[in-house]
Amino acid sequence: MARPIWSGTLSFGLLNIPVQLMSGERRTDLSFRMLDSRDNAPIRYERVNAETGEEVPWKDIVKAFEYDKDSYVVLEKEDIRSAAPESHDAIEVETFVDAAMIGPQYFEKPYVLVPARKAEKGYVLLRETLKKTGKIGIARVVIRTREHLCAVLPQEDALMLVMMRYPQELVDIDDYALPEGKSGDYRINANELKMAEQLIGSMESDWKPDAYKDEFRARLQAVIEKRIKAKGGTVPKPDEEEPLEHDATTNVVDFMSLLQESIDAKKRTPARKTAKKAARKTTKKVAKKPARKTAKKASKRKSA
C-alpha cells in the first residue's frame, strides 16, 4: 500500500479537513545503471574536490550560491531554515477562482488528497461545492522546507492537489516569434477554415486515456526480458510494502456555524490579505539586504 507523502489539514475559512497527500502519478520509465564494459562492474559516482581530486565526505560539504563566476556565498543550515515558511501541516486555500481562468502551463504535478477517518463530511462538502460552482482553490503547501503553489480541484470522487508553477518559472510567449493577427492576414480563406473544421470534426472522439500506451517502453521492456532469458537471468520480485495504519480521527463539528463565521470574517476584514502580503514583502526585503551587501563586498575585493 502506498505511503503518504505528507499529512496535515486542508483548510479554507474556519473549516479544517484532515488529509493525507498521496502520489497521483506512477513512474514507468526504465532506469539503467552504468557499468564498466571490461568487467560489467557498476560505476560509482564520488564527490571529488575539483582542486585536489580527493573525495569529500558528506560532513565536509556545504551549500553555496554562485552570485558571480567563481564567487560563492556559503549558506548555513540556519540560513535556509530561516527562509523556510512556518506552516508545515496545513494546505491553506487563499482564494477560489474559475477553473477556466488558469492556463495549462501553470499545472505541473498531480497528487490525490485522501481524507482521514471521520473527515469525510468536510471532504465531500468541499468536493461537491467545487463541482457545482466550477471553481478551484488556489493554496500553498510546505513539503519538507519548500513552499509550493498548488490548486485544489475535484476529480470524480477525489479532491486532487496539483502543484503549480509560479509565473516567474514560465517563459513569456512574447519572447518567441509567433504569427500575430487574424487568419486573413495569412491569406487563409473561408473554404480552408471550413475544411479544417470538417477534418477536426471527422477526427473527433471521446477522451479515452486507457487507449494511450507508452509503446517505446513496452518494446524496450520486451527486449530486456528477451536478453534476460537468453542469458539465464532472473527478475527479482519487488518487496511488498507493509500496509500503513490509518487511525487519524477528527471531532464532529458544526459545519454551518463554521461556514457562517468564515463568511462573516471575510466581510469584516477585507484588508487582511493585503496586510499579510505587505508583511511578506517586508520580510523578504529585510532578508535580502545582508546577501546583497555580502555580494557587493566580495565584488569589490575581487576588482581590487
N, C-alpha and C positions, 0 to 999 in steps of 0.2 A: 504493500500500500504506500502511496506517495506521502512524503512528509511535507509539512507546511514550510514555506519559505519565511513566513512572518506571521505573528499572531498579535492581535490588538483589537481596536474598535473602529467601526465605520461610523462617523458622526456627521450629522447635519442638524443645525439648530441645537436643541437640547436633547435630541434623540441619539443614543449610542447603541450600536449593534455589534456585539462581539463576533469577530470573524477571523478566519484563517486565510492566508494568501497562498493559493496553490498554483503551480505552473499550468499555463494554458497552452503550452506548445510541447511537442515531442521532437527531440533532436534525432534525425535519421541519417546524418552524414556518416560516412565510413571513415574512421580515423586510422591513420597509418603511423608506424614507427620507422625511424631511420636506422639502418643497420650498416655496419662495415661490410662491404662486399667480399672482403678477403676471408672472413670467418663468421659472418652473419651475427656478430655481437652488436647489441644495441648501442647507439651513440648517446652519450650523456652530455648534457649541457652544463657548463660550470660558470660561476660568477667570477670573472677574472678582472684584475686591476689592469686598466689599459696602459699604464705606465710601466709597471714591473712584470706583468704577465702572471703574477701569483694569484691563486684562488683566494677569494674573500669570503670569510664566514658570514652568515646572516647577521650575527650580533654586531658586526662592524659596518653594516650597510645602513646608510641614512638616505632620506628623501630630500631632493633639492630641486629648485626651479631654475631653469636656464633663462635668465632675463636678457642676456646678450650672448653672443658667440663665446663659448668657453668661460663665461662668467655665471656663477651659480650663487644662489642664496639657499642655505640649508634650513629646512623646516623641522622642528622638533615635533614629537607626538602631541605635545600640549598645544602647539600652534594649530595643528589640524583639528584637534578636539575642540578648540575654542571657536572655530569657524563652523562646526557641525551644529545643526538645529537641535533644539532641546527635546522636542516631541518625537519619541520613538515608538509609541504604542497606539497611535491614532491616525486614521486616514480622515483628514478634516476637509469636508466638502466646503469650498468657499463660495461657489456660485453654481447656478444651473443655467444652461444655455440650450438653444435649439441644436439638435444633432446635425442638421444640415449646414450650420454656420462654420463648422470646423473642417478644413481641407484634409484629405487623406495623408498629406505629407507630415502632419503633426503626430499621427499614431505610429507607435513603434513596436511594443511587445505586449502580448496578452497574458493575463492571469485570471484565475477564477476565484471569486470570493465565496467562501463556504461558511455558512452561519454556524455559530457554536450551539450547543444544546440549549433549548428553550429560548433561542433568539430568532426563531423562525418568523414570528409575527412582524417584528420590525423589518426584517429582511424582505418579506413578501410585500409589506406595505410600501416600501421604497421601490421595489421592482415594478409593481403594478402601477404606481403613480408615474414612474418614468415612462412606462409603455403608453399610458393614457395621454400624457402631455407631450410626448415626443422630445423630451429633454434629456440631457446627460449632465452628470455632475462633474465639475472641474475641482480637483482636490490636490493635496500634496501628501506624500508619504515618505517617511525616512526609513530606509533599509540599510542596516549597518550604520555608516556615518554619512551616507549620501542622501540628500533630499531630491525627490523626483516629482515632476509634474505628472498628473495622471487623470484619466477620465473614468468615471463610474457609469456603466451603461447596462441596460437589460438585454439579455440574450436567451430567449426561450425561458427555462426555469431558473436561469442563473443571473447573478449580477457579475458582470465582468469588470475587471480593473485593467485598463490599457495604459501602459507607460507612454508618455508623450514627449515630444522633442520641444525644447524651448525655441522661440523664434530665432535667437542668435545661432542656433545649431543648423539652421536651414540656409541654403544658398538662395539669394534673391533671384527669381527667374528673369528679372530685368538685366541681370549680368550676362545673359546669353542673347545672341542674335536670333530673335524669334519673329515669324511673319505676323505683322500687325495689320489691323484693318479688317474690312469685310471681304466676303468671298468674291464680290465683284471686282475688287482691286487686283485679284489674281486671275481674272478672266475665267472664273468658274460660272457657267451659265445655269439656268433653271433646270434644264434637262439633266445635266451632270449631277446636280444636287438630288433630283428625283430618283435617278438611277442608283446613286449611293444609298439613299434611304431604302429603296427596294432591296438592294443587296443585303443591307444590315437586317432588314425585316425577314429575309429568307434564311438568315443565319441565326435568328433569334431563338432562344430556348430558356427553360428554367435553369437556375443555378443549381447544379448537382456536384458538390465538392468531391464526392466519392468517385466521380468519373475521371478525376485527375490523379495520376500517379507519377512518382519520380522514376521515370523509365531508365535513366542513366544509372541510378543507384541499384535498381533491380538487375540490370545486365551486369554491372560490376560485381554485385553480390554472387551472381551465378558463376562468374569467372573465378572468384575467390574460393567458392565451395568446390569447384572442379579441381583447382590447384590443391586444396586440402586433401581431397580423395585420392588424387594422383600420387601424393607424397605420403599417404597414410596418416595424415594429421587428424586431429580431433578438435572440435569446437567445444570448449568448456561451457557449462551452463552457468548463467549469472546467478549470484547468490540472491535468494529471496529475502526481501526486506521484511522485517518484523512489523506487524500491524501497529499503528500508532494509537495509543489510548486517547480518547477524546472525551474529557469529562468537564469541559468548561460549562458553567451554568450562569444564568442571569436571573435577576429578580423580576417578578411580574410588575410591569409599570403601567401607568395611566397614559396611554399614547395621546388621547385627546387633550389632556391638560398640558403635556409637553409640547405638542404641536401649537397650541394656542399661545403658550408662553414664548415659544420661539418666534411666532409671528409678531407678538406684541413687542418683543425685544428688538426686532428688526425695525419696527416703526419708531421706537423711542430713540434708538442710537444709529441713525443712518450714516453718521460720520465716523463710526468706529473703524471701518476698513481703511479709510483714508489715513486715520491716525496711526493705524498699525503699519501701513505701507511706509509712512513717513519715518516711523521709528526704525523700520528695517533699513531704509536708505541711510539714515544717520549712523546706524551701527556699522553698515558696510563701509561708509566713508572713513569712520574712525579706525576701522580695522585695516584699511588700505594704506593710510598715511605712513606708518613706520616702514612698510615694504618699499614704498616709493623712495623714502629717504635713504634706505639701505642701498637701493639700486643706483641712486644718484651718486652716493659716496663712492661706491665701487667703480662707477664710470669715471669719476674724477681721478681716482687713484690710477686707473688704467691709462687715462690720457696723460697724466703726469709722468 
